[in-house]
Amino acid sequence: MSPHLDTSIIKTYLLKICNDRMFEKSPRNVRLLKFLVEQAIKKSDVSEYIVGTELFQDSYTPENKDSKVRVYMYNLRKKLKEYYATSGKDDNLIFIVEKGQYNLKFQERNTQKNTKLKATINKKILWGASIFTLLLTVLFISKKIFKEDLYCWNDFFKSSSNICVMADQTMIYKTVGLERFATMNFYINNKSDFINYVEKHPNDSIKLANYTLLSKMAPFSVKNLTEWFLKHNSNFSLRLESSFEMDETRTNNLLYIGQFKTMGTSKSIFLKDSHIFKHNTNVSNFVVVKNGKEKTYSYKIKEGISYEYAMVSYNALENGKKALFFVSNNDIGVMATVNNFMNKKWLANFYKNLPANKKYFNALFEVKGINRTEIDCKLVDFEALN
């Protein structure tokens, strides 16, 4: 690294690249680039083995001539080349990983411009420190000024690394005679279900379709959540459950919206710490177990009114990351709970159920409406977590 090149300049350009449209939907490329930049700043020598064991851990098997590291290095070089040919064509600092190499290098296009950038950054830091000091003084005089507790959202709004996973429905192609058509199967809600189904029905002529479907909860909830996050100076990236990978939770807070019957990867961490709640995917219901007795909550229609049940779960993940689930057996349950949790007054009242020394919870809601239109969302059971 050039002796006059400040790490603040490097991190400024790294953030610019990671937030670019070419990289924001490529979490593996972002993780790999961040790792290589971090090692370059430390002046550490990087090899294929180090990349494999640090980023892929148990899934990396060098003894079997595992090529995944070389593949991802190739993809990263390609992405960087495209970036510097478009969005980054005016960047004064270039990140370079030469072919066949794993050590990242920094190349300055214009030293004078970088010096000015450093001076600008330092000036901003100085101004920021002054403003921060002023705010601390004001807050000391009146603790209530600028104080706003948004409870389970606080960790999301403090972070720039959030992902929103949307439940999507697996589609299949079925052949009848000489015709092939797309359809859904009650027993196939994800890729794992498809494999199990084919093993049990080897003569059934079906294949996975090259697309999935989203229900109406996705566009409505994502629109409202986007406005909510932007209002609090934060944002998130979108994923489909069918393409979501668990290792993304190592560097991101997780926000999940959708029906639990289509859960795949996310199923392993949903309600993982609960002592009283469980869900039955096959029949789409929630079960509460207390004092050896079970109570089942299933979708029903009574006197023209539909009753749906939704679970809101907030718990801790590895590396200090958080997970917030809005899960229901139908659309309206997800939409209703998402809307309520963005209502500050409602949220403050809900948190009265949580003891002062607790932070995480599982909450079951009954959503009641006519013609599947939400008119009431009532808490029916609650569990505080350690």
Secondary structure, 3 states (H helix, E strand, C coil): CCCCCCHHHHHHHHHHHHCCHHHHCCHHHHHHHHHHHHHHHHCCCCCHHHHHHHHHHHHCCHHHCCCHHHHHHHHHHHHHHHHHHCCCCCCCEEEECCCCCCCCEEEECCHHHHHHHHHHHHHHHHHHHHHHHHHHHHHHHCCCCCCCCCHHHHHHHCCCCEEEEECCEEEEEEEECCEEEEECECCECCHHHHHHHHHHCCCCCEEEEEEEECCCHHHHHHHHHHHHHHHCCCCCEEEEHHHCCHHHHHCCEEEEEEEHHHCCHHHHCCCCCCCCEEEECCCCEEEEEECCEEEEEECEEECCEEEEEEEEEEEECHHHCEEEEEEECCHHHHHHHHHHHCCHHHHHHHHHHCCCCCCEEEEEEEEEEECCEEEEEEEEEEEEEC
